[in-house]
């Protein structure tokens, strides 16, 4: 399964053409996609227009929505963060550590456009 990060959804809804949004466009009709609960929040909170919010909510909630956190993932995300920091890499956002860790834990592929995820490949993250 493929989890799509907010970095891709935001570009997608803004009409920004990137390799990742092109991939998302292709995957929407072919692959079962998942979205994390916190990613759902990140994306939906950015809509000022009520109709656009409703349209996005309808699309995003038609996907499988998963819980990203929990005690085990929180601890493992901290371990991943510390491991990467020891390698000289500091992840800028805690939520990215949680998302990457959930993907590694469950074997999800991650479609993203955020450089903070790149170091997690060393820890087993699979990217689209």
C-alpha positions in Angstrom: 0.0 0.0 0.0 1.1 3.6 -0.6 0.8 6.3 1.9 0.7 9.8 0.4 2.2 12.7 2.4 0.7 16.1 2.8 3.6 17.6 0.7 2.1 15.8 -2.3 -1.6 16.4 -1.5 -1.1 20.2 -1.0 0.7 20.5 -4.4 -2.0 18.3 -5.9 -4.9 20.5 -4.6 -3.1 23.7 -5.5 -2.6 22.5 -9.1 1.1 22.4 -8.9 2.6 20.0 -11.4 5.5 17.9 -10.0 6.7 14.4 -10.6 5.0 13.4 -7.4 1.6 15.0 -8.3 1.8 13.3 -11.7 2.4 10.0 -9.9 -0.5 10.6 -7.6 -2.7 11.4 -10.6 -1.8 8.0 -12.1 -2.2 6.1 -8.8 -5.6 7.5 -7.8 -7.4 5.3 -10.3 -5.1 2.2 -10.1 -3.8 1.6 -6.6 -5.3 1.5 -3.1 -3.9 4.6 -1.4 -3.9 5.4 2.3 -3.7 8.7 4.2 -2.7 9.2 7.8 -5.0 10.9 10.2 -2.5 13.7 10.9 -1.9 14.1 7.2 -5.6 14.5 6.7 -5.6 17.3 9.3 -2.6 19.0 7.7 -4.2 19.0 4.2 -7.7 20.0 5.2 -6.8 22.8 7.5 -5.3 24.7 4.6 -8.5 25.2 2.7 -10.1 28.7 3.1 -12.9 28.0 0.7 -15.8 25.9 2.1 -16.6 24.1 -1.2 -12.9 23.3 -1.9 -12.7 21.9 1.7 -15.8 19.7 1.1 -14.4 18.4 -2.2 -11.0 17.6 -0.7 -12.6 16.0 2.4 -14.8 13.8 0.2 -11.8 12.6 -1.9 -9.4 12.1 1.1 -11.9 10.3 3.3 -12.7 7.9 0.4 -9.2 6.6 1.0 -8.2 4.3 3.8 -7.4 6.6 6.8 -4.9 5.2 9.2 -3.8 6.2 12.7 -0.2 7.3 12.5 0.8 7.4 16.1 0.4 5.4 19.3 2.9 4.5 22.0 5.0 2.0 20.1 5.3 4.3 17.0 6.1 7.3 19.2 8.9 5.5 20.9 10.3 4.0 17.6 10.0 7.5 15.9 12.2 8.9 18.7 14.7 6.1 18.2 14.8 6.8 14.5 15.2 10.5 15.1 18.1 9.9 17.5 19.7 7.4 15.1 19.6 9.9 12.3 20.9 12.7 14.5 23.9 10.5 15.5 24.6 10.2 11.7 24.5 14.0 11.5 21.0 14.4 10.1 18.4 16.4 12.0 14.8 15.9 11.0 13.0 19.3 11.1 9.4 18.1 11.9 8.4 15.5 14.4 5.4 14.5 12.3 7.8 13.4 9.5 9.5 11.1 11.9 6.1 9.6 12.9 5.0 9.2 9.3 8.2 7.6 8.2 8.3 5.3 11.2 4.7 4.1 10.6 5.6 3.4 6.9 8.6 1.4 7.9 6.7 -0.4 10.6 3.8 -1.4 8.4 5.8 -1.8 5.1 3.9 1.0 3.4 5.6 2.8 0.5 5.6 6.6 0.9 4.9 9.1 -1.9 6.3 12.5 -0.8 8.0 15.7 -1.9 9.8 16.5 1.4 13.6 16.1 1.8 13.1 15.2 5.5 12.0 11.7 4.5 15.1 11.0 2.4 17.3 9.9 5.4 14.7 7.4 6.5 15.6 5.3 3.5 18.7 4.2 5.5 16.3 2.9 8.1 14.1 0.9 5.7 11.6 3.5 4.3 10.5 2.6 0.8 9.7 5.6 -1.5 7.5 5.8 -4.6 
